[in-house]
Amino acid sequence: MVKYHATFHRFFLKASFIAFFALLLLACKKKENGLGQDVLDPNSLLNSLQVDTFELQTFTYTEDSIISDNPAYAVLGSYNDPNFGTVNAGFYTQFRLSGVNPNFGNLAEITIDSIVLGLEYRGFYGEFSAQNLEVFEVSESFYLDSTYYAFDQLNTFSTNLVEPGTESFIPNPNDVTVIGVDTVDTQLRIHLKKSLAQRFLYEAVTGGSNFSSNDNFLTYFKGLKVRVNNPPQASGKGGVFYFDLNDPLSKMTIYYTKGDSKKTFDFLINSECADFNHVDVDNSGKPVQNVINDTLSGQKEFYAQSFKSRAVVNIPGIKNIPKKAVIHNAQLILPIQHQTGSKYYPGDDLSVSIRVDGALGGIGVFGVYDLYKKQYTVDIRNFVQALIAGDISTTELILSPRFFINSADRIIFNGPETINKMRPRVVLTYTEF
């Protein structure tokens, strides 16, 4: 077992500018980051100590039960990551009526033109190769006030509702979408079988009370499951795409002609609809799985992945900071592995949490990614101050992609024993009173 300890490298600053400058030259220290210096009188920094030799324990663990209901974005698509394996994402959602008791009139006068599920793009991860869509009607009720996990699945009817011949699509969130004569924010437009629209219109006209209220409608039509069913993808191929279901233009619409008039009827998706993401991640045979199985191997590199795993940095030596210390700066520097131009890039922000009494909780800070330096920097000053004050006891920081249940982001961090040039480190400046 590796023994961890903290070695404190101290430097002393004189009151005069000349002595201060001379000591900086002798010590060959890099200029300190000014983050946090405004919290104390600058004169107190003249007596500060800097520590940058903490030994770190780094590893990865998996989350078994990830709550994925009511996400900011629905996720859809699949890809094959050379370091993380395969990701396959889909979602479930309910619908609500745009108006109760719709009056469609004489069905013999109506021609169904199409029924389309429109989904507003909000982002993506990976690349834009073709994917194959499937949509199924849910056969069991689900509820807005219930908890659903990323591994949950609902029963569905067996018929794929996607219009034959339109199953394959090439996603392009950067394109434009034209509906009729209107140009709208980019959408994925899923054409469903006209038989579904015919069924809705017939039910509304002859089905009694199923269209008389949203509660009745949800009992009659419980929702849809949307997923992809792709053939095996080559390493580095595919992507996962993000959709805003609460956008007013994310909805299911019947387009029909009555006489000489073109008409529509909408089934809405909004905050009153239950929805959740279902995501399968398979790390088998990939480097991330080795680190999950053997935490000591995380000293070379460690990982975090949306919907699956979190990274941990343990800094046991922080407990050796004097109890009367006032922390001026404390930064956790996390270099990552990322090839410029790679489709599988790190997110802009890193969520930083701690575990207290078995529960994961945020500490109000995020890591910010520097594209030029290829590293995250996390301001952990408040965390360190709370730790030495005894307000918290853990020395572990838990790192995750910020949008853990809304994205397909993943990150490869350099470990303390990496073969790469840059290693993770903590740089801490404090004054002892």
Summary of the structure (lengths in Angstrom):
residues: 433
radius of gyration: 27.3
end to end distance: 36.0
largest distance: 94.9
contacts: 1334
relative contact order: 0.22
helix: 16%
strand: 41%
